Amino acid sequence: MPSPKKIDLYQLHKPEYAAPRKPALVRTRPARYLAIAGQGAPGGERFTACIGALYAVAFTIKMTRKFAGKQDYAVCKLEGQWFLEGSPADIPRDEWQWKLLIRTPDFIAESDRRAAVAALRKKGKPREVEEVTLETIAEGLCVQMLHVGPYDREHESIALMRAFAENAGLKFAGPHHEIYLSDPRRVAAERLKTILREPVKPRS
């Protein structure tokens, strides 16, 4: 009997990841994520360690299931929620608070996460893997667009998104959400592609 077709969550939920280079409204459904929270500058020691822990758990869960003959799926790209009061330019980078995310299929269970963490710790992997959680995020209605260029120019796209929301009688209802389509280690800053997402609600 042929094995089930490998799941691609981006294709399965394509409308949620369709992001033009102008702001648009998108309705997102509750989604399951592996997550790890922290504080510090992007690219700093803590940030890098958390990314490593998140991917280690994500791939361990995937490969354990695959070797067991269970439904296979592609590990999604890195995402992040940012919890900043005010402009990032006014907050020291070592005080930035964030939650790094990797979307997973709904059938991934807490038992899968616990087994992966135990296996990784047994192999001597860093303690950060124990901080990875499994949670559901429900954002609902969002303003979304594709930002092309350096991360430090995202404020220009966010300003367009805020104006779009205000014209539609909406306001940002955070946290700010980013989906990283490009690897900054391999792609020039001016060509980086990042989906920016802002949950919104009526102004009144």
N, C-alpha and C positions, 0 to 999 in steps of 0.2 A: 504493500500500500504506500503511495507516495506521501512524503512528509508535507505538512501544511506549508503554504507559501509564507515566506518571511515577511513580517509586518514592518512597514515603514510608517511611523506615526505622522510624519510630515505629509505624506500622501493621504493617509487615512483622515486627517483633519486639515486638509489643504486650505479651506476658506480661512482658517485661523492664522495661517502663515503667509497668505497672499498680502504682500505689503508693497504698494506703489510708492513712488518717490514723492508723493504728496499725501497729506493726512487723509485718512478714511476711517469710517466707523466699522468695527468688526465685533461680532457677538461671539464670545468664547464660552465654552462649556467647562465645567469643573474638570480639572486634570490632575493626574497623579504624578508626583515628583519625588525623586531622591533630592535631599536638600541638606545643606550645611551652612550655618550662620557664623558670622565673624565680624571683626572690626579691623581696619587697617588700610593702607594704601594699596590700590590695585597694582599687582605685580610684586608686592612686598612678600616677606617671608611667610606670614600667616595666610595671605591670599593664595599664594602658590601651593602651600601645604594643603589647603582646603580643596583646591582644584584636584590635586593628586589623589586625595582621599575619596572624593566624589567619583572620579572616574574608576578608581580601583574597585569600589563597591559596585558601580554600574556594570562593569565588564565581568566581574566575578559572578554576579547574579545571572547575567546573560549566558555566559559560557557554562555555568553549572546546569542551567535549564537545557541548553543545547545538547550537552553531553548526555543528559538524562532522556533525550528524545522528545522534549517538550517543545511547545511553540517557540520558534526563533523570532528574533526581532532585531532591528538596527538600533544601536545606542544613539540617542539624539545628541544634538550639539549643546554646548554649554549655554545656560541662561543665567540671568541674575536679577534679583530685586534689590533696589537701593532705597535706604531709609535715611534721607537727608532732609533736615529742616532748613529751608532756605537754599541759596545758590551754592553749588559745590565749590565755587571760587572763594567763598567766604568761610569755608570749613577746612581746617587742616586735614590733609589726606589721611593721616594716621588715625583720625577720628571718624572716618567714613564707616558707616554700618551697612552691611549687605547680607544677602542670602544667595548662595550659589545653587543652581538647580540643574537637574537633568530629567527631562520628561521620560516617564516609563509607561508601559502598557498598564491598563487597569487591573490586569490579572496578577500583577506582582504583589505579593503579600508581605506582611511584616515578618513572617517566618523566613522568607527569602532573604530579607535584609539582615536578620539576625545571623543566619547561617553564613552569609557572605562575610560579615564582620568577624565572626569567630574564625573562619578560615584564614582571613587576612592577618589577624592578630597572631594566629598560630605560626604563620610564615614570617613573623617579625615585622610586619608593616607598621608604620607609625600610628600612634594612639588616635590621631584625628579620624581614622575610619570609624571609631566608636561614636563620633559626633554626628555621623550621617543619619538622617531620619528619613522616614517615608511619610509624605503628607499629601493632602489634596488641596489645591488652590482653586478658588472660584472667583474669577475676576468679572465675568459678565460682559457688559458693554464697555468697549475700549476704543480710544482713538489710537491709530497705528500708522506707522510709515516706515519706509526703508531709508536709513541714513547711510550715505556713502561718504566715507572720509574719516579723518582722525576722530578718536573718542573725545578729544578736548574741544571739538566743534559741534558736539551733539546739541549744545544749548541753542544753536541756530534752528535745528529741526524741531526741538521741543517748543520753541517760541511759535513756530508755525502750527504745531499741534494744539497749543493752548488757544491761539486765535481761532482755529477751526472749531474747537470745543465751545468757546464762548459764543461764536456765531450760531451754533446749534442749540444754545440755551443750556449748555452742559459745563461742568467744572471737573477738574482732575480730582480723583478720589483714591490716589496712590495705593501702594508704593509704585514707583517708577520701575518698569520691567524692560530688560534688554535681552535679545536673542542674538547670539554671536554666530553669524554665518561664515565669518572668515577667521583664520588663524593668524594673529598678529605677528607670529614668528616667521610666517612664510609670505605674508601679503603686505605690500607697501601701505603706509598709513593712509595715503590719499585714495586707495582702492578698497579699504576695509568696508565690509557690508554688515550692518547691524539693524535688526528690526527693533524699533522703539515702540513700546506699548504703554499707554496710560489708561488705567481704569477711570471711567467717568460716571457721573450721576447728574441728575437735573440740578440746576442752580437754585431753584426755589425750594 
